[in-house]
Amino acid sequence: MTTQYEPSAHFHSAAAYLSSALSLKQVSSSTKLELYGLFKHLTVAPKPDASRPSIFDMVGRAKWDAWDGAEKKYQIPKEAEKRYLEIARGLGWSEGSVVEKAKPAVSKTGEEGDIWDDEDSGKGSGGGGSLGLTVSTLAAPPSPQVADFSIHGLALSNDVFGLTALLDGEPEIDVNALDEFGYAPIHLACDRGHIDIVQILLRRGADRNIKDPDGLTPLELAQEAGRVEIEKILVSSP
């Protein structure tokens, strides 16, 4: 379902400013996401028409949530546009702003363009159209080629030896610590089907009832992902 709302000339002016202003590189990810969600809500569709990306597409998931959140928060399009303009003014835009020509953003692959739109391509984001923020970037999860020796990285990569060594070497480490996206190591292991990792974490005191950002427990994640063996472990373990 596409939007039937026609944003004002001021909105288009603000979007052009945000796409071209050279002083926006330090804008926080939360602000960029809010702008993204508002822009999509007003110019593409009230909410995403694709399913929510998996927890391993953190960028896509964050963008989907921002767009869906805009639809839930603003039932009246004019209120959403008012908020977009409010943020734009706080970032230096005014009705009389002269849009400067900015150097195109460069993605991590070395290609020019809006990194947000690069990520939209082929990922079922639920609609096209740019954010109106050429400089808007959100750090993507570490590439599989980049070693992550944190407790979350080891759980995610199914590194049994590495996780055991970490926990033996740092017995005070919190096995229930949440990462920046709100997931505990056991959430990641259950979703990926890493049986040995789940067993290690449980032996070290992982909370089998800890909830992820969607309110799901490790057991519920395992059930959703079809991880039957892990489901049995979580049900049978004391």
Secondary structure as a PSIPRED ss2 file (coil, helix, strand):
# PSIPRED VFORMAT (PSIPRED V4.0)

   1 M C   1.000  0.000  0.000
   2 T C   1.000  0.000  0.000
   3 T C   1.000  0.000  0.000
   4 Q C   1.000  0.000  0.000
   5 Y C   1.000  0.000  0.000
   6 E C   1.000  0.000  0.000
   7 P C   1.000  0.000  0.000
   8 S C   1.000  0.000  0.000
   9 A H   0.000  1.000  0.000
  10 H H   0.000  1.000  0.000
  11 F H   0.000  1.000  0.000
  12 H H   0.000  1.000  0.000
  13 S H   0.000  1.000  0.000
  14 A H   0.000  1.000  0.000
  15 A H   0.000  1.000  0.000
  16 A H   0.000  1.000  0.000
  17 Y H   0.000  1.000  0.000
  18 L H   0.000  1.000  0.000
  19 S H   0.000  1.000  0.000
  20 S H   0.000  1.000  0.000
  21 A C   1.000  0.000  0.000
  22 L C   1.000  0.000  0.000
  23 S C   1.000  0.000  0.000
  24 L C   1.000  0.000  0.000
  25 K C   1.000  0.000  0.000
  26 Q C   1.000  0.000  0.000
  27 V C   1.000  0.000  0.000
  28 S C   1.000  0.000  0.000
  29 S H   0.000  1.000  0.000
  30 S H   0.000  1.000  0.000
  31 T H   0.000  1.000  0.000
  32 K H   0.000  1.000  0.000
  33 L H   0.000  1.000  0.000
  34 E H   0.000  1.000  0.000
  35 L H   0.000  1.000  0.000
  36 Y H   0.000  1.000  0.000
  37 G H   0.000  1.000  0.000
  38 L H   0.000  1.000  0.000
  39 F H   0.000  1.000  0.000
  40 K H   0.000  1.000  0.000
  41 H H   0.000  1.000  0.000
  42 L H   0.000  1.000  0.000
  43 T H   0.000  1.000  0.000
  44 V C   1.000  0.000  0.000
  45 A C   1.000  0.000  0.000
  46 P C   1.000  0.000  0.000
  47 K C   1.000  0.000  0.000
  48 P C   1.000  0.000  0.000
  49 D C   1.000  0.000  0.000
  50 A C   1.000  0.000  0.000
  51 S C   1.000  0.000  0.000
  52 R C   1.000  0.000  0.000
  53 P C   1.000  0.000  0.000
  54 S C   1.000  0.000  0.000
  55 I C   1.000  0.000  0.000
  56 F C   1.000  0.000  0.000
  57 D C   1.000  0.000  0.000
  58 M H   0.000  1.000  0.000
  59 V H   0.000  1.000  0.000
  60 G H   0.000  1.000  0.000
  61 R H   0.000  1.000  0.000
  62 A H   0.000  1.000  0.000
  63 K H   0.000  1.000  0.000
  64 W H   0.000  1.000  0.000
  65 D H   0.000  1.000  0.000
  66 A H   0.000  1.000  0.000
  67 W H   0.000  1.000  0.000
  68 D H   0.000  1.000  0.000
  69 G H   0.000  1.000  0.000
  70 A H   0.000  1.000  0.000
  71 E H   0.000  1.000  0.000
  72 K H   0.000  1.000  0.000
  73 K H   0.000  1.000  0.000
  74 Y C   1.000  0.000  0.000
  75 Q C   1.000  0.000  0.000
  76 I C   1.000  0.000  0.000
  77 P H   0.000  1.000  0.000
  78 K H   0.000  1.000  0.000
  79 E H   0.000  1.000  0.000
  80 A H   0.000  1.000  0.000
  81 E H   0.000  1.000  0.000
  82 K H   0.000  1.000  0.000
  83 R H   0.000  1.000  0.000
  84 Y H   0.000  1.000  0.000
  85 L H   0.000  1.000  0.000
  86 E H   0.000  1.000  0.000
  87 I H   0.000  1.000  0.000
  88 A H   0.000  1.000  0.000
  89 R H   0.000  1.000  0.000
  90 G H   0.000  1.000  0.000
  91 L C   1.000  0.000  0.000
  92 G C   1.000  0.000  0.000
  93 W C   1.000  0.000  0.000
  94 S C   1.000  0.000  0.000
  95 E C   1.000  0.000  0.000
  96 G C   1.000  0.000  0.000
  97 S C   1.000  0.000  0.000
  98 V C   1.000  0.000  0.000
  99 V C   1.000  0.000  0.000
 100 E C   1.000  0.000  0.000
 101 K C   1.000  0.000  0.000
 102 A C   1.000  0.000  0.000
 103 K C   1.000  0.000  0.000
 104 P C   1.000  0.000  0.000
 105 A C   1.000  0.000  0.000
 106 V E   0.000  0.000  1.000
 107 S C   1.000  0.000  0.000
 108 K C   1.000  0.000  0.000
 109 T C   1.000  0.000  0.000
 110 G C   1.000  0.000  0.000
 111 E C   1.000  0.000  0.000
 112 E E   0.000  0.000  1.000
 113 G C   1.000  0.000  0.000
 114 D C   1.000  0.000  0.000
 115 I H   0.000  1.000  0.000
 116 W H   0.000  1.000  0.000
 117 D H   0.000  1.000  0.000
 118 D H   0.000  1.000  0.000
 119 E H   0.000  1.000  0.000
 120 D H   0.000  1.000  0.000
 121 S C   1.000  0.000  0.000
 122 G C   1.000  0.000  0.000
 123 K C   1.000  0.000  0.000
 124 G C   1.000  0.000  0.000
 125 S C   1.000  0.000  0.000
 126 G C   1.000  0.000  0.000
 127 G C   1.000  0.000  0.000
 128 G C   1.000  0.000  0.000
 129 G C   1.000  0.000  0.000
 130 S C   1.000  0.000  0.000
 131 L C   1.000  0.000  0.000
 132 G C   1.000  0.000  0.000
 133 L C   1.000  0.000  0.000
 134 T C   1.000  0.000  0.000
 135 V C   1.000  0.000  0.000
 136 S C   1.000  0.000  0.000
 137 T C   1.000  0.000  0.000
 138 L C   1.000  0.000  0.000
 139 A C   1.000  0.000  0.000
 140 A C   1.000  0.000  0.000
 141 P C   1.000  0.000  0.000
 142 P C   1.000  0.000  0.000
 143 S C   1.000  0.000  0.000
 144 P C   1.000  0.000  0.000
 145 Q C   1.000  0.000  0.000
 146 V C   1.000  0.000  0.000
 147 A C   1.000  0.000  0.000
 148 D C   1.000  0.000  0.000
 149 F C   1.000  0.000  0.000
 150 S C   1.000  0.000  0.000
 151 I H   0.000  1.000  0.000
 152 H H   0.000  1.000  0.000
 153 G H   0.000  1.000  0.000
 154 L H   0.000  1.000  0.000
 155 A H   0.000  1.000  0.000
 156 L H   0.000  1.000  0.000
 157 S H   0.000  1.000  0.000
 158 N C   1.000  0.000  0.000
 159 D C   1.000  0.000  0.000
 160 V H   0.000  1.000  0.000
 161 F H   0.000  1.000  0.000
 162 G H   0.000  1.000  0.000
 163 L H   0.000  1.000  0.000
 164 T H   0.000  1.000  0.000
 165 A H   0.000  1.000  0.000
 166 L H   0.000  1.000  0.000
 167 L H   0.000  1.000  0.000
 168 D H   0.000  1.000  0.000
 169 G H   0.000  1.000  0.000
 170 E C   1.000  0.000  0.000
 171 P C   1.000  0.000  0.000
 172 E C   1.000  0.000  0.000
 173 I C   1.000  0.000  0.000
 174 D C   1.000  0.000  0.000
 175 V C   1.000  0.000  0.000
 176 N C   1.000  0.000  0.000
 177 A C   1.000  0.000  0.000
 178 L C   1.000  0.000  0.000
 179 D C   1.000  0.000  0.000
 180 E C   1.000  0.000  0.000
 181 F C   1.000  0.000  0.000
 182 G C   1.000  0.000  0.000
 183 Y C   1.000  0.000  0.000
 184 A C   1.000  0.000  0.000
 185 P H   0.000  1.000  0.000
 186 I H   0.000  1.000  0.000
 187 H H   0.000  1.000  0.000
 188 L H   0.000  1.000  0.000
 189 A H   0.000  1.000  0.000
 190 C H   0.000  1.000  0.000
 191 D H   0.000  1.000  0.000
 192 R H   0.000  1.000  0.000
 193 G C   1.000  0.000  0.000
 194 H C   1.000  0.000  0.000
 195 I H   0.000  1.000  0.000
 196 D H   0.000  1.000  0.000
 197 I H   0.000  1.000  0.000
 198 V H   0.000  1.000  0.000
 199 Q H   0.000  1.000  0.000
 200 I H   0.000  1.000  0.000
 201 L H   0.000  1.000  0.000
 202 L H   0.000  1.000  0.000
 203 R H   0.000  1.000  0.000
 204 R C   1.000  0.000  0.000
 205 G C   1.000  0.000  0.000
 206 A C   1.000  0.000  0.000
 207 D C   1.000  0.000  0.000
 208 R C   1.000  0.000  0.000
 209 N C   1.000  0.000  0.000
 210 I C   1.000  0.000  0.000
 211 K C   1.000  0.000  0.000
 212 D C   1.000  0.000  0.000
 213 P C   1.000  0.000  0.000
 214 D C   1.000  0.000  0.000
 215 G C   1.000  0.000  0.000
 216 L C   1.000  0.000  0.000
 217 T C   1.000  0.000  0.000
 218 P H   0.000  1.000  0.000
 219 L H   0.000  1.000  0.000
 220 E H   0.000  1.000  0.000
 221 L H   0.000  1.000  0.000
 222 A H   0.000  1.000  0.000
 223 Q H   0.000  1.000  0.000
 224 E H   0.000  1.000  0.000
 225 A H   0.000  1.000  0.000
 226 G C   1.000  0.000  0.000
 227 R C   1.000  0.000  0.000
 228 V H   0.000  1.000  0.000
 229 E H   0.000  1.000  0.000
 230 I H   0.000  1.000  0.000
 231 E H   0.000  1.000  0.000
 232 K H   0.000  1.000  0.000
 233 I H   0.000  1.000  0.000
 234 L H   0.000  1.000  0.000
 235 V H   0.000  1.000  0.000
 236 S H   0.000  1.000  0.000
 237 S C   1.000  0.000  0.000
 238 P C   1.000  0.000  0.000
